[in-house]
Each structure stands twice: as structure tokens, then as C-alpha cells.
Amino acid sequence: MNKCSDIMTKDPLCCLPSDPVDKLAQLMGRRDIGPVLIIDNEQTRKLAGIVTNRDLALKVVAEGRNANTTTAEEIMTRKVMTVRDDDDVQKALDMMSELQLRRIPVIDSSGRIVGILAQADVATRFNQPQKTAAVVKDISQARNISN
């Protein structure tokens, strides 16, 4: 297992920018997941952004927005780091550690979403306990934040 495609979760849940965030929250609950990838449309499946359960808590609930009328586009993170399905797993692990990413969308050579590589995928499918432990530690470590 050397490629991202070997350990990623295939066919991740995707929604459209126009979808209301209450739909995303319901899907997260039913599927027991934290992120929803936002794609430009069903045909191209190009990544437009990502919405996480944390985004819902901080950008919808904490700000008192209406979950029925707030759209994914309004709260999604647009700059999303990705890896290719044929990239070496170590590239993804390095990105996760360096940037403290718990998940990275996986695209194919044409830029279509084909999977997502999450910390849980590394822990359960990557048979290198020391590397896995190092990644989890790096992701979870608190960083100094300047005021």
C-alpha cells in the first residue's frame, strides 16, 4: 500500500454549493461523518470547497444563522489542499502533519473527486504504526497562535 487510493475512503459524500447547511448536517448525522465535500456540479465533480461539522458549529450555530437558508457556499472553506489518487501515501502524511489536516480530499488526474483521506483511514488502513502515531501527534498538537 503505497498510493493514496489504497487507503482512502472512496466515493465520499458530496453536496452542491447551493445546498442548505441543514441538509449537510442531516447527512453528516446519518453517515456519522465530519466533512462534506462541496463540488461544482454532479457532472464534473470538481472540488469547490469543504464544510466540516466544526464549520456548522462556528459559522452557523455560533453566529445565529438560519440553517435552512444558509448555503454551503456561504460557509465552506474554498482553499482546500488535495492529493492525487496516485500520489504516494507519504506525501499525504507529510501534508497532514505539516498543515495539521485531519482529512485531505483525493482527486484523479482530471481533477474529479474520487475519495477522501482521513486521519481514521491512516489509523485503520495504513499498516505502519509508528508513522501513523507521528501523524496523529502532529495533527493534534497545539500550535502557538499570536494575538
Backbone torsions as a table, in degrees:
resi	resn	phi	psi	omega
1	MET	NA	97.5	-179.8
2	ASN	-118.2	-17.6	-175.2
3	LYS	-101.2	152.1	177.8
4	CYS	-57.6	-35.5	-179.5
5	SER	-62.3	-21.8	-179.2
6	ASP	-73.0	-28.8	-175.3
7	ILE	-120.5	-5.8	-178.1
8	MET	-71.0	160.3	168.6
9	THR	-84.8	121.5	-176.5
10	LYS	-81.1	153.5	176.3
11	ASP	49.3	61.8	-179.2
12	PRO	-68.3	159.8	177.7
13	LEU	-62.6	129.5	178.6
14	CYS	-129.7	146.5	175.1
15	CYS	-132.6	175.2	-179.2
16	LEU	-100.7	155.9	179.6
17	PRO	-57.2	-30.1	-177.5
18	SER	-81.9	-7.2	-179.0
19	ASP	-68.7	137.4	177.5
20	PRO	-70.1	148.0	-175.4
21	VAL	-68.0	-21.2	175.4
22	ASP	-64.7	-33.0	175.8
23	LYS	-64.5	-44.1	179.1
24	LEU	-61.6	-44.7	-179.2
25	ALA	-61.9	-42.0	179.0
26	GLN	-64.3	-41.5	178.4
27	LEU	-65.4	-40.0	177.3
28	MET	-60.5	-42.6	179.7
29	GLY	-65.8	-45.7	-179.9
30	ARG	-64.7	-37.4	-176.4
31	ARG	-94.3	-5.6	-178.3
32	ASP	56.0	52.6	179.5
33	ILE	-128.5	160.8	179.5
34	GLY	-100.4	-30.9	-179.8
35	PRO	-113.0	152.2	169.1
36	VAL	-127.6	125.7	177.0
37	LEU	-80.1	139.1	-179.9
38	ILE	-107.0	121.8	-178.2
39	ILE	-109.3	154.6	-178.3
40	ASP	-65.6	-41.5	174.8
41	ASN	-164.2	167.6	-175.8
42	GLU	-69.3	-25.1	-177.3
43	GLN	-75.9	-52.1	-176.0
44	THR	-85.3	-28.1	-178.1
45	ARG	51.7	37.5	176.2
46	LYS	-83.0	139.4	-177.5
47	LEU	-69.5	127.1	176.2
48	ALA	-106.8	-26.5	-178.8
49	GLY	174.5	-169.7	179.0
50	ILE	-144.5	143.8	173.6
51	VAL	-124.0	130.1	178.8
52	THR	-111.9	166.1	176.3
53	ASN	-60.9	-30.4	176.3
54	ARG	-66.7	-39.1	176.0
55	ASP	-59.2	-42.4	179.7
56	LEU	-62.0	-42.9	-178.9
57	ALA	-66.5	-45.9	-174.0
58	LEU	-85.3	-34.0	-174.2
59	LYS	-100.2	-13.4	178.9
60	VAL	-114.9	-64.7	-175.6
61	VAL	-63.7	-53.0	-176.3
62	ALA	-64.4	-28.6	179.6
63	GLU	-92.7	0.9	177.1
64	GLY	68.7	28.0	178.7
65	ARG	-78.4	157.8	177.0
66	ASN	-84.6	117.6	-177.2
67	ALA	-69.0	-19.5	179.2
68	ASN	-80.1	-26.2	-176.7
69	THR	-111.0	-16.6	176.6
70	THR	-77.3	131.9	-178.2
71	THR	-98.9	161.0	177.0
72	ALA	-55.6	-40.0	-178.4
73	GLU	-58.5	-33.4	-177.5
74	GLU	-70.9	-26.9	-174.9
75	ILE	-119.4	-6.2	-174.3
76	MET	-70.1	152.3	170.3
77	THR	-83.7	124.9	-174.8
78	ARG	-89.5	-37.8	179.4
79	LYS	-86.6	100.8	-176.1
80	VAL	-118.9	127.4	175.8
81	MET	-73.2	139.7	179.0
82	THR	-131.7	163.4	168.8
83	VAL	-126.7	161.2	176.6
84	ARG	-90.7	153.6	-179.5
85	ASP	-62.2	-27.4	179.9
86	ASP	-95.7	5.4	174.8
87	ASP	-69.8	150.5	174.6
88	ASP	-65.8	140.8	179.5
89	VAL	-55.6	-35.0	-177.8
90	GLN	-60.3	-34.1	176.5
91	LYS	-60.3	-45.1	179.2
92	ALA	-64.9	-42.9	179.9
93	LEU	-61.9	-41.3	178.7
94	ASP	-63.0	-43.5	178.4
95	MET	-63.7	-44.4	-179.6
96	MET	-60.3	-44.1	-179.3
97	SER	-67.1	-50.8	-175.3
98	GLU	-64.9	-41.4	-174.5
99	LEU	-100.7	3.7	-178.3
100	GLN	52.9	53.2	179.7
101	LEU	-100.0	129.4	177.7
102	ARG	-86.0	-15.2	-179.1
103	ARG	-155.7	149.2	178.3
104	ILE	-137.3	124.0	174.5
105	PRO	-64.1	146.8	-179.2
106	VAL	-115.4	128.2	-179.8
107	ILE	-115.5	160.1	175.1
108	ASP	-94.1	-173.9	-175.4
109	SER	-64.8	-19.3	178.1
110	SER	-96.9	2.3	177.5
111	GLY	88.7	7.7	178.1
112	ARG	-80.4	143.5	175.4
113	ILE	-69.1	126.1	178.2
114	VAL	-123.5	-12.4	-178.5
115	GLY	-174.6	-177.5	173.5
116	ILE	-142.8	138.9	180.0
117	LEU	-110.8	110.7	-176.8
118	ALA	-109.4	161.9	177.5
119	GLN	-53.1	-38.5	179.2
120	ALA	-64.8	-35.5	177.3
121	ASP	-63.8	-41.6	178.6
122	VAL	-62.8	-44.8	-177.0
123	ALA	-66.4	-34.2	-174.0
124	THR	-100.7	-20.5	-174.2
125	ARG	-119.6	-9.5	-177.3
126	PHE	-103.6	109.8	-170.5
127	ASN	-85.0	52.7	176.8
128	GLN	-138.5	84.0	-172.3
129	PRO	-55.2	-38.3	-178.5
130	GLN	-68.0	-42.5	177.5
131	LYS	-66.4	-41.0	179.0
132	THR	-60.8	-46.1	179.7
133	ALA	-61.4	-40.6	179.7
134	ALA	-64.6	-40.8	179.2
135	VAL	-65.1	-47.1	-179.7
136	VAL	-60.4	-41.7	178.7
137	LYS	-62.9	-46.9	-179.3
138	ASP	-62.8	-42.1	-179.7
139	ILE	-64.0	-39.3	-172.2
140	SER	-87.2	-14.3	-176.0
141	GLN	-67.5	134.1	177.7
142	ALA	-68.2	140.7	177.4
143	ARG	-107.6	149.2	175.6
144	ASN	-70.2	128.6	179.9
145	ILE	-115.4	123.9	179.1
146	SER	-80.5	143.0	177.6
147	ASN	-85.7	NA	NA
